[in-house]
Structures are given as structure tokens and as C-alpha cells.
Amino acid sequence: MPDAVKHGKQPLNQSHLPITQRRYPDVSGTVLAFDFGEKRIGVAVGDTLLKLAHALLTIEAEENAAKFAHINALLQEWRPVLLVVGLPMSMDGEAHAMTALAQKFAQRLEGRFNLPVVMVDERLSSAEAAQSLYEAGVRGRAQKPLLDQVAAQTILQSYFDAYHGRA
């Protein structure tokens, strides 16, 4: 049973709102975040109590069935109360091809797993992730297997900072 339900906090249904406008600031428990890409999906995990995001892993699969099977296994293991998906936008705030694909991915997550999903602006998350890895001594090609999961960590941390405030 999700932590939010155990604590008597059922997330308000926001299905009437566009997926890019939903927010669930009152949920409590584990949150998984995704940096969606056509080839790789970075995954991070965090908790609304500590408000700290941690890079988890990168899903590398060609077929959607394999991607969603991996995500299903993660959901069974972590039992999140909320999913966060990065919303790719151009620097001027305009949508582009990946924006629609990420929105479709978020809607599939919500429909398939019956969990609330929010989307968070992910502009510069990959650049910030690359900088974090560089500062940690991970450079060049060594960054590639870690970049997407660290970008997901950045996305999740920005969600915590914006909608759950720092303790």
C-alpha cells in the first residue's frame, strides 16, 4: 500500500488538469523521477520527508515493452506515491519534438500504473548533470552511462525544491 494512503493522505485527483499543470504538494512518501529519452531513461528516487533526490539507474531498451517492464519492476520495489517526469522545452520555453514524446510517456505511466504523475521543466538538467559529474571527477565518455540518471536526480530535486520546500 502506498505510504500516502497508509498515512491517510489520498492524493487529490487532478486528472481534469493537463498533465503539465498537475501538482501534488501534499503527498507523502517515495517519489520516482524519470529523464525520458528515446534510447535511455534516467531514473532517480527520493522521499518527500527528506526532500533529497538520488540517482538510481538508467534504463536502456529499444522496445517500449522492455522499458515498461523495467519500470514496473522499479515500482514494485520502491512503491512510490508519485512519479515525476522531466518536461523538455527549448530555452525560450517553446515545445519541441521531445516535449510531446515526454508528455506521452508521462500519460502512459499514469494510465498503466494508476499513479499520479507530474511534469517538471527540465531545461538545463542534462548540462547541470554533466557539470556535477565533471566536478565529481567523471569526465568524457565515462559520463554517458550516468548522465541520464543524474539528470533525473536534478529533475527530482527541482521538484522537491519547488513544490515541497526545503526543511
Z-matrix of the N, CA and C atoms (Angstrom, degrees):
N
C 1 1.463
C 2 1.522 1 108.34
N 3 1.331 2 118.83 1 132.14
C 4 1.461 3 120.73 2 179.36
C 5 1.521 4 111.84 3 -57.48
N 6 1.347 5 115.48 4 145.60
C 7 1.464 6 121.47 5 -178.48
C 8 1.525 7 112.39 6 -55.76
N 9 1.335 8 117.39 7 -40.08
C 10 1.464 9 120.72 8 -177.50
C 11 1.519 10 110.65 9 -61.86
N 12 1.325 11 116.60 10 -38.09
C 13 1.458 12 120.16 11 179.88
C 14 1.520 13 109.80 12 -71.06
N 15 1.352 14 117.32 13 -39.33
C 16 1.458 15 121.14 14 178.20
C 17 1.520 16 111.35 15 -59.21
N 18 1.318 17 116.33 16 -36.71
C 19 1.462 18 120.91 17 -177.90
C 20 1.526 19 112.29 18 -89.91
N 21 1.322 20 116.23 19 11.25
C 22 1.459 21 120.01 20 176.04
C 23 1.515 22 114.46 21 78.32
N 24 1.320 23 117.95 22 11.91
C 25 1.459 24 121.01 23 -179.76
C 26 1.520 25 109.01 24 -108.79
N 27 1.286 26 115.95 25 95.58
C 28 1.461 27 120.77 26 175.82
C 29 1.525 28 107.66 27 -85.38
N 30 1.355 29 118.10 28 123.87
C 31 1.467 30 118.30 29 179.81
C 32 1.521 31 111.01 30 -58.76
N 33 1.321 32 116.16 31 137.50
C 34 1.454 33 120.07 32 175.95
C 35 1.520 34 109.81 33 -63.19
N 36 1.306 35 116.79 34 137.16
C 37 1.449 36 120.79 35 177.94
C 38 1.527 37 108.37 36 -71.47
N 39 1.309 38 115.71 37 121.92
C 40 1.458 39 121.07 38 179.64
C 41 1.523 40 110.93 39 -117.76
N 42 1.322 41 116.26 40 23.49
C 43 1.464 42 120.17 41 -176.19
C 44 1.526 43 112.72 42 -64.64
N 45 1.327 44 117.59 43 -16.93
C 46 1.462 45 120.47 44 177.10
C 47 1.533 46 112.15 45 -75.15
N 48 1.340 47 117.14 46 -15.68
C 49 1.463 48 121.95 47 178.91
C 50 1.526 49 110.47 48 -91.88
N 51 1.321 50 117.59 49 149.73
C 52 1.466 51 118.75 50 171.92
C 53 1.529 52 109.12 51 -58.17
N 54 1.314 53 117.16 52 146.56
C 55 1.463 54 120.72 53 -174.17
C 56 1.524 55 112.21 54 -59.25
N 57 1.326 56 117.80 55 -27.43
C 58 1.461 57 120.88 56 179.82
C 59 1.529 58 112.85 57 -76.23
N 60 1.337 59 118.22 58 -9.90
C 61 1.467 60 121.44 59 -178.05
C 62 1.525 61 113.35 60 -108.84
N 63 1.296 62 118.18 61 0.32
C 64 1.463 63 120.54 62 -177.03
C 65 1.519 64 111.38 63 -79.41
N 66 1.317 65 116.06 64 143.41
C 67 1.459 66 123.27 65 176.11
C 68 1.527 67 107.37 66 -143.47
N 69 1.301 68 116.19 67 143.14
C 70 1.464 69 120.77 68 179.53
C 71 1.529 70 108.91 69 -130.80
N 72 1.318 71 118.17 70 68.21
C 73 1.473 72 119.94 71 -174.79
C 74 1.522 73 113.96 72 -68.80
N 75 1.336 74 117.91 73 -15.50
C 76 1.463 75 119.96 74 -176.86
C 77 1.521 76 114.36 75 -96.44
N 78 1.332 77 118.46 76 -0.15
C 79 1.456 78 119.15 77 178.55
C 80 1.515 79 109.56 78 -70.42
N 81 1.311 80 115.05 79 154.41
C 82 1.453 81 120.51 80 -178.18
C 83 1.520 82 108.77 81 -137.83
N 84 1.318 83 116.04 82 124.78
C 85 1.457 84 119.73 83 178.40
C 86 1.517 85 112.13 84 140.05
N 87 1.307 86 114.79 85 -158.82
C 88 1.454 87 122.99 86 -177.29
C 89 1.525 88 111.08 87 -76.32
N 90 1.325 89 115.59 88 141.46
C 91 1.463 90 122.58 89 178.40
C 92 1.529 91 107.78 90 -128.59
N 93 1.333 92 116.31 91 134.42
C 94 1.460 93 121.52 92 172.11
C 95 1.519 94 108.39 93 -108.31
N 96 1.332 95 116.35 94 141.55
C 97 1.463 96 121.34 95 178.90
C 98 1.518 97 109.68 96 -124.60
N 99 1.335 98 114.69 97 150.39
C 100 1.452 99 121.60 98 -176.29
C 101 1.522 100 110.66 99 -129.73
N 102 1.332 101 115.49 100 132.61
C 103 1.459 102 122.36 101 168.94
C 104 1.520 103 104.70 102 -103.60
N 105 1.348 104 116.12 103 98.36
C 106 1.452 105 121.74 104 -172.45
C 107 1.514 106 112.14 105 -77.01
N 108 1.324 107 114.95 106 134.92
C 109 1.456 108 122.82 107 171.38
C 110 1.515 109 108.05 108 -143.67
N 111 1.312 110 116.62 109 157.90
C 112 1.461 111 119.59 110 -178.46
C 113 1.522 112 112.34 111 -66.95
N 114 1.326 113 117.74 112 -31.11
C 115 1.462 114 121.26 113 179.82
C 116 1.521 115 113.03 114 -100.26
N 117 1.321 116 116.45 115 -34.66
C 118 1.465 117 120.85 116 -177.09
C 119 1.525 118 110.07 117 -135.66
N 120 1.333 119 115.11 118 148.97
C 121 1.462 120 121.52 119 175.10
C 122 1.523 121 106.95 120 -127.22
N 123 1.316 122 115.85 121 115.22
C 124 1.460 123 120.03 122 175.79
C 125 1.517 124 109.61 123 -79.56
N 126 1.335 125 116.14 124 143.61
C 127 1.460 126 121.22 125 -178.12
C 128 1.527 127 109.04 126 -129.39
N 129 1.331 128 114.87 127 137.01
C 130 1.461 129 121.90 128 175.65
C 131 1.521 130 108.31 129 -131.73
N 132 1.325 131 115.66 130 160.08
C 133 1.459 132 121.57 131 179.88
C 134 1.521 133 109.30 132 -133.37
N 135 1.312 134 115.53 133 149.70
C 136 1.457 135 120.91 134 176.82
C 137 1.507 136 109.52 135 -162.08
N 138 1.311 137 115.65 136 179.19
C 139 1.448 138 121.46 137 -178.83
C 140 1.517 139 108.96 138 -134.09
N 141 1.322 140 115.83 139 139.85
C 142 1.463 141 119.93 140 -177.38
C 143 1.525 142 112.18 141 -65.99
N 144 1.324 143 118.18 142 -22.96
C 145 1.465 144 120.34 143 179.93
C 146 1.529 145 110.99 144 -71.61
N 147 1.335 146 116.98 145 -50.51
C 148 1.465 147 121.10 146 -179.16
C 149 1.517 148 112.72 147 -82.06
N 150 1.345 149 116.71 148 -26.11
C 151 1.463 150 122.74 149 -179.78
C 152 1.521 151 112.05 150 59.00
N 153 1.334 152 115.12 151 39.35
C 154 1.455 153 121.16 152 177.83
C 155 1.519 154 108.95 153 -124.73
N 156 1.322 155 116.34 154 130.92
C 157 1.459 156 122.00 155 179.49
C 158 1.523 157 109.88 156 -98.22
N 159 1.331 158 115.47 157 146.28
C 160 1.457 159 122.07 158 179.39
C 161 1.528 160 109.18 159 -132.88
N 162 1.324 161 116.72 160 132.22
C 163 1.465 162 120.41 161 174.57
C 164 1.527 163 107.80 162 -62.23
N 165 1.324 164 116.00 163 138.76
C 166 1.463 165 119.77 164 -176.75
C 167 1.527 166 111.31 165 -113.41
N 168 1.334 167 116.78 166 -62.97
C 169 1.460 168 120.82 167 -177.51
C 170 1.520 169 109.96 168 -167.20
N 171 1.319 170 114.94 169 173.21
C 172 1.453 171 121.47 170 175.30
C 173 1.521 172 108.32 171 -120.82
N 174 1.321 173 115.63 172 127.15
C 175 1.461 174 121.43 173 176.22
C 176 1.524 175 107.44 174 -88.04
N 177 1.320 176 116.20 175 122.91
C 178 1.459 177 120.92 176 176.86
C 179 1.518 178 107.49 177 -119.96
N 180 1.321 179 116.43 178 108.88
C 181 1.463 180 121.63 179 179.82
C 182 1.521 181 108.49 180 -155.55
N 183 1.301 182 116.54 181 143.85
C 184 1.462 183 121.53 182 178.26
C 185 1.525 184 111.44 183 -80.79
N 186 1.314 185 116.32 184 -44.48
C 187 1.463 186 121.94 185 -173.56
C 188 1.524 187 111.35 186 -87.05
N 189 1.332 188 116.24 187 139.87
C 190 1.459 189 120.90 188 177.39
C 191 1.522 190 111.97 189 -59.23
N 192 1.330 191 117.29 190 -38.15
C 193 1.461 192 120.55 191 -179.43
C 194 1.525 193 110.60 192 -58.85
N 195 1.327 194 117.26 193 -42.03
C 196 1.463 195 120.97 194 179.33
C 197 1.528 196 110.81 195 -67.75
N 198 1.341 197 116.75 196 -40.33
C 199 1.462 198 120.41 197 178.33
C 200 1.529 199 110.70 198 -61.00
N 201 1.344 200 116.14 199 -48.19
C 202 1.456 201 119.66 200 -177.22
C 203 1.526 202 112.28 201 -71.30
N 204 1.319 203 118.03 202 -28.53
C 205 1.465 204 120.51 203 174.63
C 206 1.528 205 109.72 204 -65.61
N 207 1.330 206 116.06 205 -41.06
C 208 1.464 207 120.08 206 178.19
C 209 1.536 208 110.54 207 -65.99
N 210 1.320 209 115.90 208 -43.18
C 211 1.465 210 120.35 209 177.97
C 212 1.526 211 110.25 210 -62.03
N 213 1.331 212 117.49 211 -41.98
C 214 1.462 213 121.09 212 178.12
C 215 1.531 214 110.80 213 -58.29
N 216 1.327 215 116.77 214 -43.17
C 217 1.467 216 120.25 215 178.48
C 218 1.532 217 110.62 216 -62.47
N 219 1.336 218 117.19 217 -40.29
C 220 1.468 219 120.46 218 177.72
C 221 1.531 220 111.16 219 -63.69
N 222 1.332 221 116.24 220 -40.45
C 223 1.467 222 120.10 221 179.93
C 224 1.527 223 110.61 222 -65.73
N 225 1.315 224 116.91 223 -37.56
C 226 1.467 225 120.19 224 177.82
C 227 1.526 226 110.97 225 -66.40
N 228 1.319 227 115.89 226 -37.92
C 229 1.465 228 120.44 227 -178.80
C 230 1.529 229 112.31 228 -73.69
N 231 1.335 230 117.77 229 -46.29
C 232 1.461 231 121.73 230 -171.79
C 233 1.524 232 113.75 231 -94.57
N 234 1.326 233 118.95 232 -20.31
C 235 1.477 234 123.19 233 179.61
C 236 1.531 235 112.81 234 49.31
N 237 1.342 236 117.41 235 57.03
C 238 1.473 237 119.23 236 -177.67
C 239 1.527 238 112.15 237 -71.36
N 240 1.334 239 114.75 238 155.68
C 241 1.468 240 121.55 239 175.02
C 242 1.526 241 110.82 240 -97.63
N 243 1.344 242 116.45 241 -10.95
C 244 1.454 243 121.93 242 -175.82
C 245 1.520 244 108.98 243 -155.66
N 246 1.345 245 115.05 244 146.34
C 247 1.459 246 121.64 245 174.00
C 248 1.525 247 108.39 246 -118.36
N 249 1.322 248 116.15 247 139.41
C 250 1.460 249 122.29 248 178.93
C 251 1.526 250 107.21 249 -120.13
N 252 1.320 251 115.97 250 132.54
C 253 1.464 252 121.38 251 178.86
C 254 1.521 253 108.22 252 -123.50
N 255 1.324 254 115.80 253 134.19
C 256 1.453 255 120.47 254 177.09
C 257 1.516 256 111.02 255 -68.84
N 258 1.326 257 115.97 256 137.95
C 259 1.459 258 122.80 257 178.97
C 260 1.527 259 108.35 258 -106.28
N 261 1.330 260 116.77 259 104.13
C 262 1.465 261 118.84 260 -179.56
C 263 1.528 262 111.48 261 -74.89
N 264 1.307 263 115.89 262 131.62
C 265 1.463 264 123.20 263 178.80
C 266 1.524 265 107.31 264 -138.51
N 267 1.330 266 115.25 265 156.61
C 268 1.458 267 118.39 266 174.17
C 269 1.530 268 107.70 267 -72.34
N 270 1.310 269 116.61 268 167.50
C 271 1.464 270 120.26 269 -176.37
C 272 1.522 271 112.58 270 -62.10
N 273 1.332 272 117.72 271 -25.32
C 274 1.468 273 120.05 272 178.65
C 275 1.530 274 112.31 273 -88.87
N 276 1.331 275 116.81 274 7.69
C 277 1.455 276 120.90 275 176.67
C 278 1.516 277 114.91 276 87.73
N 279 1.315 278 116.81 277 3.62
C 280 1.466 279 120.75 278 -179.97
C 281 1.529 280 110.74 279 -84.57
N 282 1.331 281 114.75 280 147.52
C 283 1.460 282 120.94 281 176.11
C 284 1.529 283 109.49 282 -72.59
N 285 1.334 284 115.84 283 154.79
C 286 1.456 285 121.66 284 173.87
C 287 1.524 286 108.42 285 -141.13
N 288 1.319 287 118.03 286 -172.30
C 289 1.468 288 121.53 287 -173.16
C 290 1.533 289 112.72 288 -55.54
N 291 1.316 290 117.80 289 -42.31
C 292 1.472 291 120.17 290 -178.58
C 293 1.527 292 112.23 291 -70.42
N 294 1.325 293 117.57 292 -23.31
C 295 1.466 294 120.70 293 178.54
C 296 1.524 295 109.83 294 -59.63
N 297 1.311 296 116.76 295 -50.30
C 298 1.469 297 121.21 296 -178.96
C 299 1.523 298 111.09 297 -64.32
N 300 1.335 299 117.69 298 -38.76
C 301 1.466 300 120.06 299 179.09
C 302 1.529 301 111.33 300 -66.19
N 303 1.314 302 117.60 301 -40.27
C 304 1.468 303 120.72 302 178.37
C 305 1.526 304 110.61 303 -66.81
N 306 1.330 305 117.69 304 -38.74
C 307 1.465 306 120.59 305 177.47
C 308 1.533 307 110.39 306 -64.15
N 309 1.315 308 116.54 307 -41.23
C 310 1.461 309 120.64 308 178.36
C 311 1.531 310 110.18 309 -63.60
N 312 1.332 311 116.56 310 -41.92
C 313 1.463 312 121.65 311 176.82
C 314 1.529 313 110.46 312 -59.66
N 315 1.331 314 117.19 313 -45.98
C 316 1.467 315 121.54 314 179.65
C 317 1.524 316 110.86 315 -61.85
N 318 1.317 317 117.21 316 -42.43
C 319 1.468 318 120.52 317 179.25
C 320 1.525 319 111.19 318 -66.11
N 321 1.328 320 116.84 319 -36.54
C 322 1.464 321 120.02 320 176.53
C 323 1.527 322 111.15 321 -66.05
N 324 1.320 323 116.80 322 -40.87
C 325 1.467 324 119.72 323 176.76
C 326 1.522 325 110.43 324 -58.00
N 327 1.326 326 115.70 325 -48.64
C 328 1.460 327 120.95 326 -178.57
C 329 1.530 328 111.17 327 -61.99
N 330 1.315 329 116.68 328 -46.49
C 331 1.459 330 120.33 329 -178.04
C 332 1.515 331 113.45 330 -68.98
N 333 1.313 332 116.52 331 -39.17
C 334 1.457 333 121.31 332 -175.48
C 335 1.526 334 112.57 333 -76.59
N 336 1.327 335 116.45 334 -37.54
C 337 1.466 336 119.96 335 -171.88
C 338 1.526 337 113.79 336 -111.70
N 339 1.327 338 117.18 337 -2.15
C 340 1.466 339 122.20 338 175.99
C 341 1.533 340 112.10 339 53.51
N 342 1.315 341 115.29 340 45.38
C 343 1.460 342 121.96 341 176.40
C 344 1.524 343 108.55 342 -123.03
N 345 1.327 344 117.57 343 149.08
C 346 1.461 345 118.86 344 176.14
C 347 1.528 346 110.21 345 -66.03
N 348 1.329 347 115.34 346 141.11
C 349 1.464 348 122.40 347 -179.31
C 350 1.524 349 108.47 348 -129.30
N 351 1.314 350 115.61 349 134.39
C 352 1.464 351 120.75 350 172.57
C 353 1.518 352 108.15 351 -121.44
N 354 1.314 353 114.55 352 154.03
C 355 1.459 354 120.05 353 176.46
C 356 1.530 355 108.51 354 -114.22
N 357 1.318 356 115.41 355 139.82
C 358 1.460 357 122.45 356 -176.65
C 359 1.521 358 108.64 357 -126.63
N 360 1.314 359 115.93 358 134.43
C 361 1.466 360 121.86 359 177.12
C 362 1.531 361 108.93 360 -52.64
N 363 1.316 362 115.81 361 125.16
C 364 1.463 363 119.02 362 -177.75
C 365 1.523 364 113.06 363 -111.11
N 366 1.331 365 117.46 364 16.07
C 367 1.461 366 119.18 365 178.63
C 368 1.519 367 110.44 366 -53.67
N 369 1.289 368 115.85 367 131.43
C 370 1.465 369 125.50 368 177.89
C 371 1.530 370 113.98 369 71.44
N 372 1.340 371 119.03 370 4.45
C 373 1.464 372 119.34 371 -179.64
C 374 1.529 373 111.41 372 -63.82
N 375 1.325 374 117.89 373 -39.16
C 376 1.472 375 119.99 374 179.06
C 377 1.519 376 110.84 375 -68.75
N 378 1.328 377 117.29 376 -38.80
C 379 1.463 378 120.52 377 177.85
C 380 1.532 379 109.94 378 -65.62
N 381 1.323 380 116.82 379 -41.69
C 382 1.468 381 120.54 380 178.19
C 383 1.522 382 110.45 381 -65.60
N 384 1.330 383 116.93 382 -39.51
C 385 1.466 384 121.34 383 177.81
C 386 1.525 385 110.48 384 -63.24
N 387 1.331 386 116.86 385 -44.80
C 388 1.462 387 120.49 386 179.17
C 389 1.528 388 110.81 387 -61.80
N 390 1.319 389 116.99 388 -40.36
C 391 1.460 390 121.04 389 178.24
C 392 1.529 391 110.86 390 -65.25
N 393 1.325 392 117.20 391 -42.62
C 394 1.472 393 121.10 392 178.35
C 395 1.529 394 110.89 393 -61.16
N 396 1.328 395 115.88 394 -43.72
C 397 1.465 396 119.88 395 178.75
C 398 1.526 397 110.77 396 -65.21
N 399 1.324 398 117.02 397 -41.43
C 400 1.462 399 121.51 398 178.14
C 401 1.528 400 110.33 399 -59.50
N 402 1.322 401 115.84 400 -45.40
C 403 1.466 402 120.52 401 179.75
C 404 1.520 403 112.17 402 -65.87
N 405 1.338 404 116.27 403 -24.74
C 406 1.460 405 120.79 404 177.85
C 407 1.535 406 111.44 405 -87.28
N 408 1.337 407 116.49 406 2.58
C 409 1.452 408 120.65 407 177.87
C 410 1.519 409 114.75 408 91.05
N 411 1.326 410 117.24 409 6.40
C 412 1.461 411 121.57 410 178.05
C 413 1.520 412 106.94 411 -96.81
N 414 1.333 413 116.03 412 113.96
C 415 1.459 414 119.60 413 -172.63
C 416 1.523 415 111.66 414 -128.10
N 417 1.327 416 114.42 415 158.30
C 418 1.456 417 121.34 416 173.55
C 419 1.525 418 113.24 417 59.69
N 420 1.320 419 114.82 418 -134.84
C 421 1.463 420 120.65 419 -176.26
C 422 1.516 421 113.33 420 -65.03
N 423 1.309 422 117.61 421 -22.11
C 424 1.464 423 120.76 422 178.63
C 425 1.522 424 111.51 423 -65.16
N 426 1.337 425 116.90 424 -19.59
C 427 1.468 426 120.47 425 179.63
C 428 1.523 427 112.74 426 -74.68
N 429 1.345 428 117.02 427 -29.15
C 430 1.466 429 120.42 428 -169.84
C 431 1.529 430 114.00 429 -52.57
N 432 1.343 431 120.25 430 -48.53
C 433 1.473 432 118.17 431 -178.18
C 434 1.529 433 114.02 432 -70.29
N 435 1.315 434 117.50 433 -14.28
C 436 1.467 435 121.53 434 -177.38
C 437 1.521 436 113.74 435 -105.32
N 438 1.314 437 117.42 436 -19.80
C 439 1.461 438 121.81 437 -169.80
C 440 1.530 439 113.01 438 -58.24
N 441 1.326 440 117.85 439 -45.71
C 442 1.464 441 120.27 440 -175.97
C 443 1.527 442 112.36 441 -67.39
N 444 1.322 443 117.27 442 -39.20
C 445 1.462 444 118.65 443 179.37
C 446 1.529 445 112.01 444 -71.63
N 447 1.331 446 117.11 445 -32.93
C 448 1.468 447 119.65 446 176.16
C 449 1.530 448 109.58 447 -72.65
N 450 1.337 449 117.88 448 -33.42
C 451 1.469 450 120.41 449 173.65
C 452 1.536 451 109.62 450 -63.92
N 453 1.334 452 117.73 451 -40.76
C 454 1.470 453 120.78 452 176.75
C 455 1.526 454 110.52 453 -62.61
N 456 1.324 455 116.53 454 -37.81
C 457 1.469 456 120.89 455 176.21
C 458 1.529 457 110.31 456 -61.43
N 459 1.322 458 116.99 457 -43.44
C 460 1.460 459 122.00 458 178.61
C 461 1.525 460 110.61 459 -62.47
N 462 1.324 461 116.81 460 -42.43
C 463 1.469 462 121.86 461 178.61
C 464 1.522 463 110.27 462 -62.20
N 465 1.329 464 116.63 463 -46.58
C 466 1.466 465 120.00 464 -179.03
C 467 1.530 466 111.06 465 -66.10
N 468 1.325 467 117.13 466 -41.13
C 469 1.464 468 118.98 467 179.09
C 470 1.522 469 110.79 468 -63.48
N 471 1.337 470 117.24 469 -37.93
C 472 1.470 471 119.34 470 178.31
C 473 1.523 472 110.31 471 -66.21
N 474 1.332 473 117.82 472 -34.62
C 475 1.467 474 120.79 473 175.27
C 476 1.527 475 110.16 474 -63.17
N 477 1.324 476 116.66 475 -49.59
C 478 1.482 477 119.79 476 179.61
C 479 1.518 478 110.54 477 -58.29
N 480 1.320 479 117.03 478 -46.54
C 481 1.461 480 120.76 479 -177.24
C 482 1.538 481 111.95 480 -64.02
N 483 1.324 482 116.83 481 -38.21
C 484 1.464 483 120.55 482 -175.54
C 485 1.533 484 112.83 483 -81.73
N 486 1.325 485 117.26 484 -37.79
C 487 1.470 486 119.03 485 -170.22
C 488 1.511 487 115.08 486 -115.03
N 489 1.301 488 118.05 487 -10.07
C 490 1.458 489 119.78 488 178.06
C 491 1.518 490 111.47 489 -121.58
N 492 1.317 491 117.67 490 -5.57
C 493 1.461 492 121.85 491 178.40
C 494 1.509 493 111.26 492 60.42
N 495 1.288 494 116.98 493 152.80
C 496 1.460 495 121.16 494 178.68
C 497 1.509 496 109.25 495 -87.08
N 498 1.312 497 116.02 496 141.29
C 499 1.470 498 121.44 497 -179.65
C 500 1.508 499 110.32 498 -73.09
